[in-house]
Amino acid sequence: MHTDIVDLRQFYHSELGRMAEHSVSMALASVWARLPEERLVGLGYAVPYLERFRADTERTFAFMPAGQGAVNWPVAELSSTALVFDEELPLPDASIDRVLMVHSLEFAESPRETMKEIWRILAPGGRLIIVVPNRRGVWARMEHTPFGSGRPYSRGQLTALLRETNFTPGATAEALFFPPTERKMILRLRQGFERVGRSLWPVFSGVIIVEAQKRLYQGLPVAVRASRRVFVPVLAPHGVPSTRSRLTEVKGR
C-alpha cells in the first residue's frame, strides 16, 4: 500500500525530512551522469529531488501513482505532474532519457511489470536510478518516515530484479546513516554519521541507490496484461432505457 501524498509532503516539510532529502540528494549526485537536454521522469514521490536536477533537462515530468495521490508541481508554474498507473505509463516507446524512482519500487504491486514498463519508455542507452529502503538499515524498521513503509530491498535483490528485466546495473551509492530521529543533537551530527557510515558500515545504510542502463541486445517476452483501469459510464442520461431494455420491450409487443 502506498504512503499517502499528504504524509509524504508533511515528512519532507519537517526538519528530519529536509535532512533526509539533503543526504539522499548528495548520494544521487555521485551517480548522476550528466545528460544535457535530457528528458527526465520522476516516478513515485520524487519532486524534492527533481528540483535539484531539472535545471539541465529539456523537460521534466513528475509521475505519481494513483494509490498515492498527486500534487501540483512545480509550484507557481505550469504543472508537470500526472497521476498514473506504474504499469501503464502514458508515454510512447523510447521517449525518455532517464527515470528516477523514489518511494516507488517498494510499493509496486508487480515490481517486474513496473520495471518492464520503464524499460519500454526509456530510449536506447537510457538510464534508471532507483532509491529504495535498505532491508538491513534502521530506517526501514521505523514507520514514522516514508522509508519505513513498503517492501525494503537488499542490494542483491535489487541487482537480480534489474538483470531479470533487461537492465545492466552500474554505479551504486548509500545514504541515511544517521538515526531517523527529530532530536536536534543527533541531527547536528548528521554529516559525521554519513561520512563515517559510508566508510565503516555501508551495508546498514537507510537507503540503497542503484543506477542501471537499458539493455538492448535481449528482447523482453511478450505477455498479455489485463488493464487495471476502471471506467465508469458517466455520460448516459438518467431515465434513458438501455438497449437491452428496449429490445425486450419490442419483443414483448
C-alpha positions in Angstrom: 0.0 0.0 0.0 1.3 3.4 -1.0 2.1 6.1 1.5 -0.4 8.9 1.2 0.6 12.1 -0.6 -0.3 14.2 2.5 2.1 12.2 4.7 4.9 12.4 2.1 4.6 16.2 1.9 4.4 16.5 5.6 7.6 14.5 6.1 9.6 16.5 3.5 8.5 19.7 5.1 9.8 18.6 8.5 13.4 19.1 9.7 14.1 15.4 9.6 12.7 15.2 6.1 14.8 18.1 4.9 17.9 16.4 6.3 17.0 13.1 4.7 16.4 14.9 1.3 19.8 16.5 1.5 21.6 13.3 2.3 19.9 11.3 -0.4 20.5 14.2 -2.9 24.2 14.2 -2.2 24.3 10.4 -2.8 22.3 10.8 -6.0 24.7 13.4 -7.3 27.6 10.9 -7.1 25.9 8.5 -9.6 24.1 11.2 -11.7 25.9 11.2 -15.1 25.3 14.5 -16.9 23.0 14.2 -19.9 22.5 17.7 -21.4 18.9 18.4 -22.5 17.6 15.1 -21.2 14.0 14.1 -20.8 13.6 13.2 -17.2 10.7 11.4 -15.4 10.4 11.1 -11.6 8.2 8.1 -10.6 6.7 7.9 -7.1 7.3 10.9 -5.0 10.5 12.3 -6.5 9.7 16.0 -6.5 12.1 17.0 -3.7 14.9 15.5 -5.8 13.7 16.7 -9.2 14.1 20.2 -8.1 17.9 19.7 -7.8 18.3 18.1 -11.2 15.8 19.6 -13.6 17.9 22.7 -14.5 19.8 20.8 -17.2 16.8 19.0 -18.6 14.8 19.6 -21.7 11.7 18.7 -19.8 10.9 17.0 -16.5 7.7 15.1 -15.5 6.6 14.0 -12.0 4.5 10.8 -12.4 2.7 9.9 -9.1 0.9 6.6 -8.7 -2.8 6.6 -8.3 -2.6 4.8 -5.0 -0.5 7.6 -3.6 -2.2 10.7 -4.9 -0.7 13.7 -6.6 0.1 17.3 -6.0 0.8 20.2 -8.4 4.5 20.6 -9.3 6.4 22.8 -9.9 4.9 25.4 -7.6 3.7 28.6 -9.3 4.5 27.1 -12.8 2.6 25.1 -15.3 2.0 21.7 -13.9 4.3 18.8 -14.9 2.5 16.3 -12.7 0.5 13.3 -13.9 -1.5 10.7 -11.9 -0.5 7.3 -13.4 -0.6 3.5 -13.1 3.0 2.5 -12.8 2.4 -0.5 -15.1 0.8 1.7 -17.8 2.8 4.9 -18.2 1.2 7.4 -20.6 4.3 7.8 -22.8 5.5 6.5 -26.2 8.2 3.8 -26.6 11.8 5.1 -26.2 10.7 8.6 -25.3 12.6 9.3 -22.0 16.3 9.5 -21.3 16.2 9.0 -17.5 13.8 7.7 -14.9 14.3 8.4 -11.2 12.3 6.2 -8.8 11.8 7.4 -5.3 9.1 6.0 -2.9 8.0 3.9 -5.9 9.5 0.4 -6.3 8.9 -0.7 -2.7 5.1 0.0 -3.2 4.8 -1.6 -6.7 2.1 -4.3 -6.9 4.2 -6.1 -9.5 7.8 -4.9 -9.5 8.7 -6.8 -12.7 5.8 -5.4 -14.6 6.7 -1.9 -13.5 10.3 -2.4 -14.5 9.3 -3.7 -17.9 7.2 -0.6 -18.4 10.1 1.6 -17.5 12.3 -0.3 -20.0 9.7 0.4 -22.7 9.6 4.1 -22.3 13.4 4.5 -21.9 15.4 5.5 -25.1 18.3 3.3 -26.2 21.0 3.8 -23.6 18.5 5.3 -21.2 19.3 5.3 -17.5 17.3 4.3 -14.5 18.1 5.4 -10.9 16.3 3.6 -8.1 16.2 4.8 -4.5 14.8 2.1 -2.1 14.8 1.4 1.6 17.6 -1.0 2.7 16.2 -4.0 4.4 19.3 -4.1 6.7 19.0 -0.4 7.7 17.3 1.2 10.7 15.1 3.5 8.6 13.2 0.5 7.1 12.2 -0.5 10.7 10.8 2.8 11.7 7.3 3.6 10.5 7.3 7.3 11.2 9.1 8.1 7.9 8.1 7.1 4.4 11.2 4.9 4.2 9.6 2.6 6.8 6.7 1.6 4.5 6.5 -0.8 1.6 8.9 -3.6 0.9 12.6 -2.9 1.5 15.3 -4.4 -0.7 18.8 -5.8 -0.3 21.4 -4.9 -2.9 21.4 -8.5 -4.2 17.6 -8.4 -4.6 17.7 -5.2 -6.5 20.5 -6.3 -8.8 18.7 -9.5 -9.6 15.5 -7.6 -10.4 17.4 -5.3 -12.7 19.0 -8.1 -14.6 15.8 -10.1 -14.9 14.1 -7.1 -16.6 16.9 -6.3 -19.0 18.9 -3.6 -17.2 22.6 -3.5 -16.6 23.4 -2.4 -13.0 26.1 0.3 -12.8 27.1 2.8 -10.1 25.8 2.5 -6.6 25.6 4.7 -3.5 24.2 4.7 0.0 22.6 7.4 2.2 20.8 7.9 5.5 23.3 6.6 8.1 22.1 8.9 10.8 19.2 7.7 13.0 15.7 8.7 12.0 15.1 10.9 15.0 13.9 14.5 15.4 16.4 15.2 18.3 18.4 18.2 17.3 21.6 17.0 18.9 21.6 13.9 16.5 20.6 16.0 13.5 23.6 18.3 14.1 25.8 15.3 13.9 24.2 14.1 10.7 27.2 14.8 8.4 29.5 13.0 10.7 27.2 9.9 10.7 27.0 10.0 6.9 30.8 10.3 6.5 31.6 7.5 9.0 28.8 5.3 7.9 29.9 5.3 4.2 33.4 4.2 5.4 32.6 1.7 8.2 29.1 0.2 7.8 27.8 0.9 4.2 25.6 -2.3 4.3 23.5 -0.7 7.1 22.5 2.5 5.2 19.0 3.7 5.3 18.6 3.6 1.5 20.3 1.9 -1.4 20.8 3.8 -4.7 21.5 2.0 -7.9 21.9 3.3 -11.4 21.2 1.0 -14.3 21.2 1.2 -18.1 18.7 -0.1 -20.5 20.0 -3.3 -22.2 19.1 -3.7 -25.9 20.5 -7.0 -27.0 17.9 -9.1 -25.4 14.2 -8.7 -26.1 11.5 -8.7 -23.5 9.0 -11.6 -23.5 5.5 -10.6 -24.8 2.8 -11.0 -22.3 -0.9 -10.1 -22.4 -1.8 -8.0 -19.4 -5.2 -7.0 -18.3 -5.6 -3.3 -17.6 -6.5 -2.5 -14.1 -8.1 0.8 -15.1 -11.7 1.2 -14.1 -14.0 3.0 -16.5 -17.2 4.4 -15.1 -20.0 5.3 -17.6 -21.0 8.9 -16.5 -22.3 10.3 -19.8 -25.5 8.2 -20.1 -28.5 10.4 -19.2 -30.7 9.2 -16.3 -34.0 7.8 -17.3 -33.0 6.6 -20.7 -33.6 2.8 -21.1 -30.7 0.6 -22.1 -30.6 -1.1 -25.4 -31.4 -4.5 -23.8 -34.5 -3.0 -22.2 -35.7 -1.5 -25.5 -35.2 -4.9 -27.3 -37.2 -6.7 -24.5 -40.0 -4.1 -24.9 -40.2 -4.6 -28.7 -40.2 -8.4 -28.4 -43.0 -8.1 -25.8 -45.1 -6.3 -28.3 
